[in-house]
Amino acid sequence: MDFQELAQELSRLRKSKHISQHTMATHLHISRATISNFENGSSADIGLKKVMQMADYLGVEFSLREKSPFPTFEEVVNG
């Protein structure tokens, strides 16, 4: 998953919970424009802390795991 796919997934999750960008922005003290730009892929300079705050607000989290010695499906397809 790349950064844009992450943004799209968080946007989908936000919408599925019927949470507006304005509401999330207000609760997280992040500008609505920042959330909009992140979700639309026009902001590459959003910090990881803000992304993690959004994920936490939406009830999901990130976790690190050891990289598998086997290629991912995307790596196989994209060669």
ABEGO torsion letter per residue (X at the ends): XBAAAAAAAAAAAAAAAGBBAAAAAAAAGBBAAAAAAAAAGABAABBAAAAAAAAAAAGBBBBBBBBBABBBAAAAAAX
